[in-house]
Amino acid sequence: MHDARWTALDDYYGAALVQQDAALEAALADSAAAGLPAISVAPNQGKFLNLLARIHGAKRILEIGTLGGYSTIWLARALPADGRLVTLEFEPKHVEIAAANLKRAGVADKVDILQGAAADSLQRLIAQGAAPFDFIFIDADKPNNPVYLELALQLSRPGTVIVGDNVARGGAVADATSADPAIQGIRRFIELMGADPRMSATAVQTVGAKGHDGFALAIVER
């Protein structure tokens, strides 16, 4: 589902408000040239994440799903000088591309890329007693979203902000009968956010260059 007006408006927002620099543009270009899927957040969405993290005063950020590091750059740029970002990526090729993109953007010294299955990396962080994160962005394989949410909560504190991407999927998430594992994973993710007393959450639909989709937003209450 797509409408040319959505892309035109995103382009307008980007030109008027985002004005991404050469490092961000190169991150997208190099990811495309390497054959990575074109599923990075849009520029205005990247800045939205950056502003959310800055508004929250996040010093420790966890990202589940690095891809080529485009959203990672936006989030890393939200950190103060002593901030730290941990990002998780399964594909070694994606890690290689992301590492180069982060270096060119000048944020590599603030970022740790953990390669491997995200659930395994999260469990290792928990076992190692990692300090809680202030801001968590979940944007990886959707069937495992419920697993990522539960593990992310173990790496949170009261006040931690959790953002989940791609929670509309062109409206398909409203279909409880869908046989698509991604749709069922997102539905369970949303339902867990709503049912777990540790969180207060909402979700919004978005339209734009990425089509019809949405974000879920939660704050950890306890």
N, C-alpha and C positions, 0 to 999 in steps of 0.2 A: 504494500500500500504506500503510495507516494503522490505528492502533489508538487508541481514545479514551484508553486508559490512558497512552499515551506523552505525549499533550498534558497530561493531568492531572498527571503527574509533572514535566514541564517547568514547569508553572504553580507547583507546589509548590517546586521548586528556585528559580524566579524570586522567589517571595515570601520564601523563607527566606534566600537567598544573594545575589541580584542586586540587587533593589530599585532598578530603574532610575529615574532622575530625570525631571523634566518635559521636559528637552531631548531625551532619548532617545525618550521617548514621542511627543513632537511630531514628531520626525524620521520615525518610522514613520507617524504619522497624516497628515502633509503629503505624504509619498511616496505613500500610498494615495489621498489626495484628488486628487493630480496624475495618477493613472492609471499610476504606475510598477508593474511586476510585483512581486508579493508574494514576493520571493525573497531578502530580506535574511536574514542569520543570525538565529537566535533569541536572545533576551536572554542566556540562560546560555551560548550559544556566543560571543556578543560578549564577555562577561566572560572566558571561557576564552582567547580571543585576547589580550585585555588582559593577563591574568595571564602568559601565555606570553612576551609581549614584555617585561613587567616582570621576570620571572625571568631572562630573557636579558640584561637591561640594555641594551636596544636604544636607540640614539640616532638612528639613521636607519632609517626604515621605508618600504618600497615596497609599495603596494597596486595590484593589477591588477584593476580592476573596482570603480568607486565606487558605482554605482547612486544611491541617495538619501543616501549618506554615513553610514548607520547604523553599519556596521562601522568606517568611517573615524573616527567619534567615539570609539569604544571604543579603537582603536589609538592615536589622537592623545593620548588621556588617559593612555596608558602611557609617554609620552615625558617625559624630564626637561625642565627649563626651556629648555635650549639644543638640544633635539631637533628633528627635522624629518621630516615625512611627505610623500611624493610619491604621489599617487593618479591613476590613469589611467582615463578614461571616454570612450567613443565618442559617446554621445548628448548633444547640446547641452542638451536639456531636462533630462536627469538632472544635468548639471553645474550648471544653474541651481538646481535643487531642493537639490542637495547643498551648494552654496555657502551658501545661506540656512540650512540646517540646521547647518552647521559654525559659522557666525557666531553663531547663537543659543546653541549649546553652548559658545561661548567658546574654540574651538580653531582658528579660521580663521587666526590669525597663525602657526600651526605647520605649515600644510598648503598644498601647491601642487597644484592640480588641473590636469592636462594633458589637454585635450580633443583627441580624434582616435583613429585606430586605435591600439590598444595596442602592436602590433608596431612601428609607425612611431615612437611616442613612446619606446619602449625603445631603438630603434636611435639615435635622436637623443641620448638620455642617454649611450649608449656613446660616440658620436662626440664629444660634448662633454667626455668624460673625467670624468663624474660619479663622485664618491667612492662606494665600495662601500656597500651597505646591510647592516644588521645583521639585519634581519627582513623577509621578503617574503611577502605573502599573495596567492595567485593565485585569483581568483574571478570569472572573466569567461567569455566564450564558449568552451565546452568543446572544439570542434573544433581551436581554436588553442592548446590547453594545451601541446602539445609545443614549439611555437614560443616561447611565453612562458617555458617552463622553460629552454630553451637561452639565450635572451637574458638571463633573470634571472641565470643562472650567470655571465654576463659582467659583471654588476653586483654580484657577491658577493665574499666573501673567506673564507678558512678560518674556520669558526665561524658563518657566516651560517645562519640558520634559514629554511627555506622551508616554508610551509604551503599545501596545495592543498585547496580545498573541493569538495564534491559528487562524491566519488569512488566512491560506491556506486550511486546512482540506483535505489533500490529493489531492488538486487541485479542490475540489468541489466548492470552492468560485467563480471560474470562470464561473459557470453555472447560468446564470441569470434566468433560468426557474425553478430552484430548488424549491420544495415545503417545504423544510426543514426550519423551523423557525430560526435555528441557522445559516444556510448559509445566509438567507436573512438579519438577524441581523448583521452579519459580513460585508456583502456587503454594507448595509446602513452606517455602522460605517466607512468603507473605503471611501465611497462616501462623507460623511460629512467631513472627514478629508481633502479631496481634494478640496471641494467646499467652505469651511468656510475660509474667509480671515484672521481669527484670528490665523490660523495655517499654518505651512509649514510641509509637511509630505512625507514619503515614506514607502514602505513595502518591505521585503525580504522574499523569501522562504528559508526554512531550511529542511535538512534531517538529520536523526540521530536515536538514540535509541527510540525517540518518533514518528518515522515515518516521513511522508512528511507534514510539516506545515510551519509556518512562524511568523514573528513579524512585526507589524506596529510601526513606530517611527515618532513622531511629536514634534515640538517645538512651543510653543505659542509665536506669534509675537506681539500681542497686546491684 
